[in-house]
Amino acid sequence: MPYPVAIIFDSAIEHNSALMQDFCERNGVSLAPHGKTTMAPALFRRQLRDGAWAMTAATVWQARRMRGAGVERVVIANQVVVPGEIEWLAKSLDEGFEVYCYVDSVEGVDIMDQTLERIGAARPLPVLLEMGISGGRTGVRTIADGLLVAAAVDRSPHLVLAGTSGFEGILGPLDGLSAQERVDAFLDQVVELTHAIDAEGWFESATEVIVSAGGSAYFDQVVDRFSHVNIDAPVRIVIRSGCYITHDDGSLHQASPMGETPRTAQRDRLTAAIEVWGVVLSRPEPGRALVGIGKRDASADGLLPVLKKIRRRGSTEIEEVSGDRVVEIHDQHAFLELEPTDSLSVGDLVGFGISHPCTTFDKWRAIPIVDDDYRVIEIADTLF
């Protein structure tokens, strides 16, 4: 292999996939993992094989790539307002592809309705009404605003309101409230919005009502709070964690319900599946080494990469290490802070754990999947 190289452990992704599916089955919820994390058909196939109900996409472009990779059901976790993209959704529905998207404004509903009317769409497009967070991302900010958008969907002959959704992952502590308290309050708003829409009869055209949230940090709370949805129609609770399949050695490991401090009933832990390996290029000072990985190879938007393993030049043995740390990362270099007596040498290989899989995967067009002895057994091509 040329270096740097990212690898994924087969045993870890198998463990993580089975663990998440067990969690969903125990709690009677469905999984639509966010495919933007990996954009890797080899991993999509494993997730669907292990029972994922759908894949989630952030964009129509991602949904198209997922469909091309054989995925049959996709949730687009954004409002779609580009006419050409709406036309693709309508065409895909006609061809038997099951696709949902979000709505969060009357203007967005009007664009969808007018586009679908213009092309004479044969089937109504199922949409989920998104609840948002003040000062946050997309989504309506109040129950009243949500009811205005839901009413607009109900008036459209080309749309059907299939459920509600939200994303709690951007919430942190604020004004004396913990992140967990703010997450619960937000999820309760999604439940309240769902009940308010149901009271108006605007879910009547849906065969089931989807209630969806759940990034990689609080999906246990989603299951708890959404269990309070109480309407007559069949309800499908859908969580959308994407990072669980590979997990990490950083911020997700600290925050996940199945991470460093498990919060789920089975108490088992997700396992970090990704390592990025680079070669020691320089030891210019006694307390410093430069390794050939950087922002072009590993995520740097969360915590810095974590030094985990070393293979000495000329050796086939891999040592697990701790103590030394990455203190800075540039485009092509990681700066290690070492004890002056540390024996790390130019030419040694260094393996790092990462934080935030999404922004590591998008650095690579192909990632080897390896067994526990680092033998390559498959290549995960990515579709970024």
QUIKAUR-V553023 format. One record per residue. N is the residue number from 1. RES is the residue in one letter. PHI is phi in radians with two decimals (NA if undefined). D_LAST is the distance of its C-alpha to the last C-alpha in Angstrom with 1 decimal. Layout:
BEGIN
n-><N;N>
res-><RES;RES>
phi-><PHI;PHI>
d_last-><D_LAST;D_LAST>
END
This chain:
BEGIN
n-><1;2;3;4;5;6;7;8;9;10;11;12;13;14;15;16;17;18;19;20;21;22;23;24;25;26;27;28;29;30;31;32;33;34;35;36;37;38;39;40;41;42;43;44;45;46;47;48;49;50;51;52;53;54;55;56;57;58;59;60;61;62;63;64;65;66;67;68;69;70;71;72;73;74;75;76;77;78;79;80;81;82;83;84;85;86;87;88;89;90;91;92;93;94;95;96;97;98;99;100;101;102;103;104;105;106;107;108;109;110;111;112;113;114;115;116;117;118;119;120;121;122;123;124;125;126;127;128;129;130;131;132;133;134;135;136;137;138;139;140;141;142;143;144;145;146;147;148;149;150;151;152;153;154;155;156;157;158;159;160;161;162;163;164;165;166;167;168;169;170;171;172;173;174;175;176;177;178;179;180;181;182;183;184;185;186;187;188;189;190;191;192;193;194;195;196;197;198;199;200;201;202;203;204;205;206;207;208;209;210;211;212;213;214;215;216;217;218;219;220;221;222;223;224;225;226;227;228;229;230;231;232;233;234;235;236;237;238;239;240;241;242;243;244;245;246;247;248;249;250;251;252;253;254;255;256;257;258;259;260;261;262;263;264;265;266;267;268;269;270;271;272;273;274;275;276;277;278;279;280;281;282;283;284;285;286;287;288;289;290;291;292;293;294;295;296;297;298;299;300;301;302;303;304;305;306;307;308;309;310;311;312;313;314;315;316;317;318;319;320;321;322;323;324;325;326;327;328;329;330;331;332;333;334;335;336;337;338;339;340;341;342;343;344;345;346;347;348;349;350;351;352;353;354;355;356;357;358;359;360;361;362;363;364;365;366;367;368;369;370;371;372;373;374;375;376;377;378;379;380;381;382;383;384>
res-><M;P;Y;P;V;A;I;I;F;D;S;A;I;E;H;N;S;A;L;M;Q;D;F;C;E;R;N;G;V;S;L;A;P;H;G;K;T;T;M;A;P;A;L;F;R;R;Q;L;R;D;G;A;W;A;M;T;A;A;T;V;W;Q;A;R;R;M;R;G;A;G;V;E;R;V;V;I;A;N;Q;V;V;V;P;G;E;I;E;W;L;A;K;S;L;D;E;G;F;E;V;Y;C;Y;V;D;S;V;E;G;V;D;I;M;D;Q;T;L;E;R;I;G;A;A;R;P;L;P;V;L;L;E;M;G;I;S;G;G;R;T;G;V;R;T;I;A;D;G;L;L;V;A;A;A;V;D;R;S;P;H;L;V;L;A;G;T;S;G;F;E;G;I;L;G;P;L;D;G;L;S;A;Q;E;R;V;D;A;F;L;D;Q;V;V;E;L;T;H;A;I;D;A;E;G;W;F;E;S;A;T;E;V;I;V;S;A;G;G;S;A;Y;F;D;Q;V;V;D;R;F;S;H;V;N;I;D;A;P;V;R;I;V;I;R;S;G;C;Y;I;T;H;D;D;G;S;L;H;Q;A;S;P;M;G;E;T;P;R;T;A;Q;R;D;R;L;T;A;A;I;E;V;W;G;V;V;L;S;R;P;E;P;G;R;A;L;V;G;I;G;K;R;D;A;S;A;D;G;L;L;P;V;L;K;K;I;R;R;R;G;S;T;E;I;E;E;V;S;G;D;R;V;V;E;I;H;D;Q;H;A;F;L;E;L;E;P;T;D;S;L;S;V;G;D;L;V;G;F;G;I;S;H;P;C;T;T;F;D;K;W;R;A;I;P;I;V;D;D;D;Y;R;V;I;E;I;A;D;T;L;F>
phi-><NA;-1.34;-2.02;-1.30;-2.53;-1.71;-2.34;-2.19;-1.45;-1.03;-1.12;-1.24;-1.23;-1.14;-1.08;-1.14;-1.12;-1.15;-1.14;-1.19;-1.15;-1.09;-1.04;-1.14;-1.14;-1.10;-1.80;1.14;-2.12;-1.85;-2.07;-2.20;-1.06;-1.26;-1.23;-1.10;-0.99;-1.96;0.80;-2.10;-0.95;-1.07;-1.48;-0.94;-1.05;-1.16;-1.14;-1.22;-1.01;-1.54;1.90;-1.01;-1.29;-2.79;-1.94;-1.86;-2.13;-1.61;-2.41;-1.12;-1.01;-1.12;-1.05;-1.11;-1.15;-1.13;-1.05;-1.09;-1.54;1.76;-1.27;-1.79;-2.48;-2.36;-1.84;-1.61;-1.53;-2.76;-1.28;-1.85;-2.24;-1.57;-0.92;-1.10;-1.26;-1.12;-1.07;-1.12;-1.03;-1.10;-1.09;-1.14;-1.05;-1.07;-1.57;1.68;-1.37;-1.69;-2.45;-2.11;-2.46;-1.66;-2.33;-2.56;-2.72;-1.11;-1.06;-1.12;-1.06;-1.10;-1.08;-1.07;-1.07;-1.15;-1.16;-1.16;-1.14;-1.08;-1.60;1.14;-0.98;-1.46;-2.19;-1.20;-1.54;-1.34;-2.26;-1.97;-1.42;-1.63;-1.62;-2.03;-2.11;-0.97;1.38;-1.77;-1.59;-1.29;1.92;-1.14;-1.68;-2.38;-1.07;-1.06;-1.12;-1.09;-1.19;-1.10;-1.21;-1.08;-1.12;-1.14;-1.09;-1.09;-1.30;-1.43;-1.33;-1.88;-2.23;-2.31;-1.40;-1.77;2.75;-2.29;-2.72;-2.98;-2.39;-1.71;-1.19;-1.56;-1.39;-2.32;-1.12;-2.84;0.90;1.44;-1.76;-1.31;-1.03;-1.11;-1.17;-1.19;-1.07;-1.03;-1.11;-1.17;-1.10;-1.11;-1.14;-1.08;-1.10;-1.08;-1.09;-1.05;-1.12;-1.14;-1.17;-1.06;-1.11;-1.49;1.41;-1.53;-1.71;-1.09;-1.46;-1.54;-1.29;-2.65;-1.81;-1.57;-2.16;-2.33;-2.87;1.77;-1.38;-1.66;-1.87;-2.31;-1.16;-1.16;-1.23;-1.05;-1.04;-1.13;-1.27;-1.29;-1.14;-1.54;-1.13;-2.39;-2.31;-1.29;-1.27;-1.04;-2.05;-2.04;-1.49;-2.14;-1.75;-2.18;-0.93;-1.90;-1.39;-1.01;-1.11;-2.02;0.94;-2.78;-1.91;-2.29;-1.13;-1.21;-1.07;-1.31;-1.75;-1.15;-1.09;-2.04;-1.81;-1.02;-2.16;-1.05;-2.12;-1.80;-1.08;-1.33;1.06;-1.40;-2.09;-1.19;-2.05;-1.12;-1.81;-1.79;-2.29;-2.07;-1.90;-2.48;-1.82;-1.19;-1.62;-2.74;-2.20;-1.31;-2.43;-0.99;-1.81;-2.47;-2.36;-1.96;-1.94;-1.41;-2.27;-2.68;-1.12;-1.39;-2.12;-2.53;-1.09;-2.37;-1.55;-1.94;-1.42;-1.23;-0.95;-1.96;-1.19;-2.14;-2.52;-2.38;-2.10;-1.18;-0.98;1.54;-1.90;-1.84;-1.50;-1.92;-1.79;-1.50;-2.31;-2.68;1.85;-1.21;-2.59;-1.45;-1.97;-2.83;-2.47;-1.92;-0.98;-2.21;-2.36;-1.91;-1.67;-1.73;-1.71;-2.17;-1.24;-0.96;-1.53;-1.07;-1.54;-0.97;-2.24;-0.99;1.69;-1.21;-1.68;-2.19;-1.84;-2.04;-1.49;-2.16;-2.12;1.35;-1.05;-0.91;-1.66;-1.76;-0.99;-1.26;-1.48;-2.19;-1.66;-2.67;-2.21;-1.14;-1.70;-2.16;-1.44;-1.22;-1.79;1.19;-1.47;-1.30;-2.04;-2.87;-2.01;-1.63;-1.25;-1.97;-2.00;-1.25>
d_last-><21.8;21.1;20.8;19.1;17.3;15.7;17.2;17.4;20.9;21.5;24.6;23.0;20.3;23.1;25.4;23.0;22.2;25.9;27.0;24.9;26.0;29.6;29.3;28.3;31.1;33.6;32.9;32.6;29.1;26.0;22.5;19.3;16.8;14.0;10.9;8.7;10.2;8.8;6.5;8.8;11.3;13.9;14.1;14.0;17.0;18.8;18.6;19.9;22.4;23.8;24.4;21.5;22.7;19.4;15.8;15.0;12.3;12.4;11.9;13.0;9.8;8.4;11.9;11.9;9.1;11.1;14.2;13.3;12.9;16.4;16.2;19.4;19.5;17.0;18.0;16.3;17.4;18.2;20.8;19.7;21.9;20.5;22.9;20.6;18.2;21.4;22.6;19.6;20.3;24.0;23.4;21.2;24.0;26.6;24.8;25.0;21.5;22.2;20.3;21.4;20.5;22.3;25.1;26.7;29.0;31.6;30.0;26.7;28.8;30.8;27.8;26.6;30.2;31.0;28.0;28.7;32.4;31.8;30.0;32.4;30.0;31.6;30.2;29.8;26.4;26.4;25.5;25.7;27.5;25.8;28.0;27.0;28.5;30.7;29.0;25.7;22.7;23.0;25.7;29.5;31.6;34.8;36.1;38.0;35.0;33.2;36.3;36.2;32.7;33.6;36.7;34.7;32.5;35.8;37.3;34.5;35.2;31.5;30.0;30.9;30.7;29.2;29.2;28.3;25.5;24.8;22.9;25.2;22.9;23.6;27.4;29.4;33.1;35.1;38.7;40.1;37.8;35.5;31.8;32.8;35.5;33.3;30.8;33.7;35.0;31.8;31.3;34.9;34.2;31.7;34.4;37.0;34.9;34.5;38.3;39.0;37.0;38.6;42.1;41.5;40.7;37.4;35.7;38.2;35.9;33.3;33.9;32.7;31.7;28.3;28.5;25.2;24.1;23.3;20.6;20.9;24.1;26.6;26.0;29.6;31.0;29.2;30.9;34.2;34.2;32.9;35.7;38.0;36.7;39.8;39.8;41.3;38.2;36.1;33.4;30.1;28.8;25.0;23.3;19.6;19.0;15.5;16.3;19.4;17.8;17.4;19.5;20.2;23.2;23.3;23.3;22.2;24.8;27.3;26.5;25.6;28.4;27.8;27.4;30.0;32.5;32.0;33.1;32.8;35.7;34.6;34.2;31.8;28.9;25.2;24.5;22.0;19.9;17.8;19.5;18.6;21.3;22.7;26.1;28.9;29.2;32.2;34.9;36.4;38.5;40.1;37.9;34.6;32.0;28.8;26.0;23.2;20.2;19.1;16.7;14.2;14.4;15.2;15.3;18.3;18.2;20.4;22.9;22.9;22.1;25.0;27.0;27.6;28.6;30.2;30.9;33.7;33.8;35.7;35.4;33.6;34.3;31.7;33.3;32.2;33.0;33.4;35.0;33.1;30.3;27.6;29.0;26.6;23.2;22.3;19.4;20.5;23.4;24.4;28.0;30.0;33.4;35.8;39.5;41.3;42.6;39.1;38.9;35.2;35.3;33.4;31.6;31.1;27.7;26.6;24.3;22.8;21.8;19.2;19.3;16.5;13.8;11.1;11.2;11.7;8.9;6.3;8.8;8.5;7.5;10.4;12.7;16.3;17.9;21.5;24.9;27.1;28.5;25.1;25.3;22.1;22.2;18.7;15.3;12.3;9.5;5.9;3.8;0.0>
END
